[in-house]
Amino acid sequence: MSTISPIIPYADPRAAIDFLCDAFGFERHAVHEGPDGELGHVELRLGDAVLMPAPQRHGEPGHACCYVAVEDADAHHDRARAAGAEITMQLRDTDYGSRDYAAKDPEGNTWYFGTYRPLA
């Protein structure tokens, strides 16, 4: 069995971790620092999904795009908006049975959240 865990580079990964947890509901699973205090390995969880925010040495920040399946898109949208996420696509019902919306994080990455579960 294979799993995909995106590594998303951030100019300020500590601020990104706080935002992703506050706005999008991720939970800190593992946060490891190197001897110099720089973040080395980070895992955030949302249900079964694992995301690894990283310092920008792993790539240029602000160009990622992810889809995350959630149980309640309306509640998730309201939480994200209340935490200051920039909503780039309002809640909508799709012709393939999903209810979803899109938002950007403070560094410009695009996040889609919806009820559609690929391969389910």
Contact map, one row per residue, 1 for C-alpha under 8 A:
111000000000000000000000000000000000000000000000000000000000000000000000000000000000000000000000000000000000000000000000
111100000000000000000000000000000000000000000000000000000000000000000000000000000000000000000000000000000000000000000000
111110000000000000000000000000000000000000000000000000000000000000000000000000000000000000000000000000000000000000000000
011111000000000000000000000000000000000000000000000000000000000000000000000000000000000000000000000000000000000000000000
001111100000000000000000000000000000000000000000111100000000000000000000000000000000000000000000000000000000000000000000
000111110000000000000000000000000000000000000000011100000000000000000000000000000000000000000000000000000000000000000000
000011111000000000000000000000000000000000000000001111000000000000000000000000000000000000000000000000000000000000000000
000001111100000000000000000000000000000000000000001111000110100100000000000000000000000000000000000000000000000000000000
000000111110100000000000000000000000000000000000000011111111110000000000000000000000000000000000000000000000000000000000
000000011111100100000000000000000000000000000000000011110001110000000000000000000000000000000000000000000010000000000000
000000001111100000000000000000000000000000000000000000110000100000000000000000000000000000000000000000000010000000000000
000000000111111100000000000000000000000000000000000000100000000000000000000000000000000000000000000000000000000000000000
000000001111111110000000000000000000001000000000000011100000000000000000000000000000000000000000000000000000000000000000
000000000001111111000000000000000000000000000000000000000000000000000000000000000000000000000000000000000000000000000000
000000000001111111100000000000000000000000000000000000000000000000000000000000000000000000000000000000000000000000000000
000000000101111111110000000000000000000000000000000010000000000000000000000000000000000000000000000000001100000000000000
000000000000111111111000000100000000000000010000000010000000000000000000000000000000000000000000000000000000000000000000
000000000000011111111100000000000000000000000000000000000000000000000000000000000000000000000000000000000000000000000000
000000000000001111111111000000000000000000000000000000000000000000000000000000000010000000000000000000001000000000000000
000000000000000111111111110000000000000000000000000000000000000000000000000000000000000000000000000000001000000000000000
000000000000000011111111111100000000000000000000000000000000000000000000000000000000000000000000000000000000000000000000
000000000000000001111111110000000000000000000000000000000000000000000000000000010010000000000000000000000000000000000000
000000000000000000111111100000000000000000000000000000000000000000000000000000111111100000000000000000000000000000000000
000000000000000000111111110000000000000000000000000000000000000000000000000100110000000000000000000000000000000000000000
000000000000000000011111111000000000000000000100000000000000000000000000000100000000000000000000000000000000000000000000
000000000000000000011101111100000000000000011100000000000000000000000000000000000000000000000000000000000000000000000000
000000000000000000001000111110000000000000011100000000000000000000000000000000000000000000000000000000000000000000000000
000000000000000010001000011111100000000001111000000000000000000000000000000000000000000000000000000000000000000000000000
000000000000000000000000001111100000000001111000000000000000000000000000000000000000000000000000000000000000000000000000
000000000000000000000000000111110000000011110000000000000000000000000000000000000000000000000000000000000000000000000000
000000000000000000000000000111111000001111100000000000000000000000000000000000000000000000000000000000000000000000000000
000000000000000000000000000001111100001111000000000000000000000000000000000000000000000000000000000000000000000000000000
000000000000000000000000000000111111111110000000000000000000000000000000000000000000000000000000000000000000000000000000
000000000000000000000000000000011111111100000000000000000000000000000000000000000000000000000000000000000000000000000000
000000000000000000000000000000001111110000000000000000000000000000000000000000000000000000000000000000000000000000000000
000000000000000000000000000000001111110000000000000000000000000000000000000000000000000000000000000000000000000000000000
000000000000000000000000000000001111111000000000000000000000000000000000000000000000000000000000000000000000000000000000
000000000000000000000000000000001111111100000000000000000000000000000000000000000000000000000000000000000000000000000000
000000000000100000000000000000111100111111000000000001100000000000000000000000000000000000000000000000000000000000000000
000000000000000000000000000000111100011111000000000001000000000000000000000000000000000000000000000000000000000000000000
000000000000000000000000000001111000001111100000000101000000000000000000000000000000000000000000000000000000000000000000
000000000000000000000000000111110000001111110000000111000000000000000000000000000000000000000000000000000000000000000000
000000000000000000000000000111100000000011111000011110000000000000000000000000000000000000000000000000000000000000000000
000000000000000010000000011111000000000001111100011110000000000000000000000000000000000000000000000000000000000000000000
000000000000000000000000011110000000000000111111111000000000000000000000000000000000000000000000000000000000000000000000
000000000000000000000000111000000000000000011111110000000000000000000000000000000000000000000000000000000000000000000000
000000000000000000000000000000000000000000001111100000000000000000000000000000000000000000000000000000000000000000000000
000000000000000000000000000000000000000000001111110000000000000000000000000000000000000000000000000000000000000000000000
000010000000000000000000000000000000000000001111111000000000000000010000000000000000000000000000000000000000000000000000
000011000000000000000000000000000000000000111101111100000000000000000000000000000000000000000000000000000000000000000000
000011110000000000000000000000000000000000111000111110000000000000000000000000000000000000000000000000000000000000000000
000011110000000000000000000000000000000011110000011111000000000000000000000000000000000000000000000000000000000000000000
000000111100100110000000000000000000000001110000001111100000000000000000000000000000000000000000000000000000000000000000
000000111100100000000000000000000000001111000000000111111100000000000000000000000000000000000000000000000000000000000000
000000001111100000000000000000000000001000000000000011111100000000000000000000000000000000000000000000000000000000000000
000000001110000000000000000000000000000000000000000001111111100000000000000000000000000000000000000000000000000000000000
000000001000000000000000000000000000000000000000000001111111000000000000000000000000000000000000000000000000000000000000
000000011000000000000000000000000000000000000000000001111111000000000000000000000000000000000000000000000000000000000000
000000011000000000000000000000000000000000000000000000011111100000000000000000000000000000000000000000000000000000000000
000000001100000000000000000000000000000000000000000000011111111000000000000000000000000000000000000000000000000000000000
000000011110000000000000000000000000000000000000000000010011111100000000000000000000000000000000000000000011100000000000
000000001100000000000000000000000000000000000000000000000001111100000000000000000000000000000000000000000011100000000000
000000000000000000000000000000000000000000000000000000000001111110000000000000000000000000000000000000000001110000000000
000000010000000000000000000000000000000000000000000000000000111111000000000000000000000000000000000000000000110000000000
000000000000000000000000000000000000000000000000000000000000001111100000000000000000000000000000000000000000111100000000
000000000000000000000000000000000000000000000000000000000000000111110000000000000000000000000000000000000000011100000000
000000000000000000000000000000000000000000000000000000000000000011111000000000000000000000000000000000000000001111000000
000000000000000000000000000000000000000000000000100000000000000001111100000000000000000000000000000000000000001111000000
000000000000000000000000000000000000000000000000000000000000000000111110000000000000000000000000000000000000000011111000
000000000000000000000000000000000000000000000000000000000000000000011111100100000000000000000000000000000000000011100000
000000000000000000000000000000000000000000000000000000000000000000001111100000000000000000000000000000000000000001100000
000000000000000000000000000000000000000000000000000000000000000000000111111100000000000000000000000000000000000001100000
000000000000000000000000000000000000000000000000000000000000000000000111111110000000000000100000001110000000000011100000
000000000000000000000000000000000000000000000000000000000000000000000001111111000000000000100000000000000000000000000000
000000000000000000000000000000000000000000000000000000000000000000000001111111100000000000000000000000000000000000000000
000000000000000000000001100000000000000000000000000000000000000000000101111111110000000000000000000000000000000010000000
000000000000000000000000000000000000000000000000000000000000000000000000111111111000000000100000000010000000000000000000
000000000000000000000000000000000000000000000000000000000000000000000000011111111100000000000000000000000000000000000000
000000000000000000000011000000000000000000000000000000000000000000000000001111111110000000000000000000000000000000000000
000000000000000000000111000000000000000000000000000000000000000000000000000111111111100000000000000000000000000000000000
000000000000000000000010000000000000000000000000000000000000000000000000000011111111111000000000000000000000000000000000
000000000000000000000010000000000000000000000000000000000000000000000000000001111111100000000000000000000000000000000000
000000000000000000100110000000000000000000000000000000000000000000000000000000111111100000000000000000000000000000000000
000000000000000000000010000000000000000000000000000000000000000000000000000000011111110000000000000000000000000000000000
000000000000000000000010000000000000000000000000000000000000000000000000000000011111111000000000000000111100000000000000
000000000000000000000000000000000000000000000000000000000000000000000000000000001001111100000000000000111000000000000000
000000000000000000000000000000000000000000000000000000000000000000000000000000001000111111000000000011110000000000000000
000000000000000000000000000000000000000000000000000000000000000000000000000000000000011111000000000011110000000000000000
000000000000000000000000000000000000000000000000000000000000000000000000000000000000001111100000000011100000000000000000
000000000000000000000000000000000000000000000000000000000000000000000000000000000000001111110000000111000000000000000000
000000000000000000000000000000000000000000000000000000000000000000000000110010000000000011111000001111000000000000000000
000000000000000000000000000000000000000000000000000000000000000000000000000000000000000001111100001110000000000000000000
000000000000000000000000000000000000000000000000000000000000000000000000000000000000000000111110111100000000000000000000
000000000000000000000000000000000000000000000000000000000000000000000000000000000000000000011111111100000000000000000000
000000000000000000000000000000000000000000000000000000000000000000000000000000000000000000001111110000000000000000000000
000000000000000000000000000000000000000000000000000000000000000000000000000000000000000000000111110000000000000000000000
000000000000000000000000000000000000000000000000000000000000000000000000000000000000000000001111111000000000000000010000
000000000000000000000000000000000000000000000000000000000000000000000000000000000000000000001111111100000000000001110000
000000000000000000000000000000000000000000000000000000000000000000000000100000000000000000111100111110000000000001110000
000000000000000000000000000000000000000000000000000000000000000000000000100000000000000001111100011111000000000111100000
000000000000000000000000000000000000000000000000000000000000000000000000100010000000001111110000001111100000000111000000
000000000000000000000000000000000000000000000000000000000000000000000000000000000000001111100000000111110000011110000000
000000000000000000000000000000000000000000000000000000000000000000000000000000000000111110000000000011111000011100000000
000000000000000000000000000000000000000000000000000000000000000000000000000000000000111100000000000001111111111000000000
000000000000000100110000000000000000000000000000000000000000000000000000000000000000110000000000000000111111111000000000
000000000000000100000000000000000000000000000000000000000000000000000000000000000000100000000000000000011111100000000000
000000000110000000000000000000000000000000000000000000000000110000000000000000000000000000000000000000011111100000000000
000000000000000000000000000000000000000000000000000000000000111000000000000000000000000000000000000000011111110000000000
000000000000000000000000000000000000000000000000000000000000111110000000000000000000000000000000000000011111111000000000
000000000000000000000000000000000000000000000000000000000000001111000000000000000000000000000000000001111001111100000000
000000000000000000000000000000000000000000000000000000000000000011110000000000000000000000000000000001111000111110000000
000000000000000000000000000000000000000000000000000000000000000011110000000000000000000000000000000111100000011111000000
000000000000000000000000000000000000000000000000000000000000000000111100100100000000000000000000000111000000001111100000
000000000000000000000000000000000000000000000000000000000000000000111111100000000000000000000000011110000000000111110000
000000000000000000000000000000000000000000000000000000000000000000001111100000000000000000000000011100000000000011111000
000000000000000000000000000000000000000000000000000000000000000000001000000000000000000000000000111000000000000001111100
000000000000000000000000000000000000000000000000000000000000000000001000000000000000000000000000000000000000000000111111
000000000000000000000000000000000000000000000000000000000000000000000000000000000000000000000000000000000000000000011111
000000000000000000000000000000000000000000000000000000000000000000000000000000000000000000000000000000000000000000001111
000000000000000000000000000000000000000000000000000000000000000000000000000000000000000000000000000000000000000000001111
